[in-house]
């Protein structure tokens, strides 16, 4: 059930992202996110009232929820900012370097120890990123770095959730992201409308213009994207509540497949061999890192920080038979 929820939800998110790319010539990023986040918040409040009879609970620590929300907003702004200029598969591959950033930030920020194997996995994932970006070649674009920055921001949200938001309700965190998006999108609309930044609004209209005349079909797409987004996030939450995240990691990378599929169906975008090889390296490195974290957690649960002599340690199969951490 968890695997089906994960794959189905990521398919919906891939379709949602293709709809956002479809409308990128008719609205600005700030206008789209303001309207979609407002729809998300209304639907979330209505769903909470319908299922539990109460609004989402107040955050236990408002600053941690706010910090996570800002990381999520940063990730989505950088992610969707590159949509008009890049294929969905390239954007997805850039975002999915976040497990590598999580590993690096765990060492730099949290002081966690990382073994040689995980260092090699991070190196392999970084190599995959270079294969997709192709720096130093004629096909390289600086805008290709936008989804990579999105992956860095998303890694920050993952670490914040893991270390600071464990006791917060998923509904509270979802509402925090929606409210933060509304504030940031409103600010973006105000800045782009008042400042009118030179010729950037001509070269980059999706990022540097304000409010556009809203066509009826665009409004319908925004409402549909909001429904897809909320449904997919509920499905992902349920999936992670039903199975171990390390077990789900391979299914998480199915988003790369769906992004490539929707890109081909809607825009006839086909990744080259180097991009496909880069995606495979990123997915493999991310899955391996998730598996190593699971193994480390199981050893910690069994013995704490001090391991017994090698001859008295259980086999790897016995480790994995332990209850989830």
Residue pairs with C-beta under 8 A, 6 or more apart in sequence:
1 242
2 238
2 239
2 240
2 242
2 243
2 247
2 248
3 239
3 243
3 248
3 251
5 235
5 236
5 238
5 239
5 242
6 235
6 236
6 239
6 248
6 251
6 252
6 254
7 251
7 254
8 235
9 231
9 232
9 233
9 235
9 236
9 239
10 232
10 236
10 251
10 252
10 254
10 255
10 258
11 254
11 258
12 228
12 231
12 232
12 235
13 228
13 229
13 232
13 255
13 258
14 88
14 92
14 255
14 258
14 259
14 261
14 262
15 228
15 258
15 262
16 225
16 228
16 229
16 232
17 80
17 83
17 88
17 91
17 92
17 259
17 262
18 88
18 262
18 263
18 265
18 266
19 221
19 224
19 225
19 228
20 32
20 80
20 83
20 225
21 83
21 84
21 88
21 266
21 267
22 221
22 266
23 32
23 218
23 221
23 222
24 83
24 84
24 206
25 84
25 205
25 206
26 212
26 215
26 218
27 212
27 214
27 218
28 188
28 189
28 192
28 205
28 206
28 207
28 208
28 209
28 210
28 211
28 212
29 77
29 80
29 81
29 185
29 188
29 206
29 207
30 185
30 186
30 188
30 189
30 192
30 210
31 185
31 189
31 210
31 211
31 212
31 214
32 80
32 222
33 76
33 77
33 80
33 181
33 184
33 185
33 188
34 181
34 182
34 185
34 186
34 189
35 219
35 222
36 181
36 222
36 225
36 226
36 229
37 178
37 179
37 181
37 182
37 185
38 178
38 182
39 222
39 223
39 226
39 227
40 174
40 178
40 181
40 226
40 229
40 230
41 175
41 178
41 179
41 182
43 226
43 227
43 230
44 56
44 171
44 174
44 175
44 178
44 230
45 55
45 56
45 175
47 230
48 54
48 55
48 56
48 171
49 55
56 169
56 171
56 172
56 174
56 175
57 169
57 171
57 172
58 172
59 65
59 168
59 172
59 176
60 167
60 168
61 164
61 168
64 160
64 164
64 165
64 168
65 165
65 168
65 172
65 173
65 176
66 176
66 180
67 160
67 164
68 157
68 160
68 161
68 164
68 165
68 173
68 176
68 177
69 173
69 176
69 177
69 179
69 180
70 180
71 153
71 154
71 156
71 157
71 160
72 153
72 154
72 157
72 177
72 180
73 177
73 180
73 181
73 184
74 150
74 153
74 156
75 95
75 150
75 151
75 153
75 154
75 157
76 150
76 181
77 150
77 184
78 146
78 147
78 149
78 150
78 153
79 91
79 95
79 146
79 147
79 150
81 146
81 206
81 207
82 91
82 94
82 143
82 144
82 146
82 147
82 150
83 91
83 206
84 206
85 141
85 143
86 141
86 143
86 144
86 146
86 147
87 263
87 267
87 269
87 271
88 259
88 260
88 262
88 263
88 267
88 269
89 256
89 259
89 260
89 263
89 269
89 271
89 275
89 279
90 132
90 144
90 147
90 271
90 275
91 146
91 147
91 259
92 147
92 255
92 256
92 259
92 260
93 128
93 129
93 132
93 147
93 256
93 275
93 278
93 279
93 282
94 129
94 132
94 133
94 144
94 145
94 146
94 147
94 148
94 150
94 151
95 147
95 150
95 151
95 154
96 151
96 253
96 255
96 256
96 282
96 283
96 286
97 125
97 126
97 128
97 129
97 148
97 151
97 282
98 151
98 152
98 154
98 155
98 158
99 125
99 155
99 249
99 285
99 286
99 289
99 290
100 121
100 122
100 125
100 126
100 151
100 282
100 285
100 286
100 289
101 151
101 152
101 154
101 155
102 155
102 158
102 159
102 289
103 114
103 118
103 121
103 122
103 289
104 122
105 155
105 156
105 159
106 112
106 114
106 159
107 113
107 114
109 159
110 159
110 163
115 292
117 288
117 292
118 288
118 289
118 292
121 284
121 285
121 288
121 289
121 292
122 285
122 289
124 281
124 284
124 285
125 281
125 282
125 284
125 285
125 286
127 278
127 281
128 277
128 278
128 279
128 280
128 281
128 282
128 285
129 148
129 278
129 282
130 278
131 274
131 275
131 277
131 278
131 281
132 144
132 274
132 275
132 278
132 279
132 282
133 140
133 144
133 145
133 148
134 140
134 274
161 173
165 173
170 237
174 233
189 210
189 211
190 210
192 201
192 208
192 209
192 210
193 210
193 211
197 208
200 207
200 208
201 208
201 209
239 248
240 248
244 294
244 324
245 290
245 294
246 290
246 291
246 293
246 294
247 294
249 286
249 287
249 290
249 291
250 283
250 287
252 286
253 282
253 283
253 286
253 287
256 279
256 282
256 283
260 269
260 271
263 269
264 270
271 279
295 316
295 319
295 320
297 325
298 319
298 320
298 322
298 325
299 307
299 319
300 325
301 322
301 323
301 325
302 314
302 319
302 322
307 313
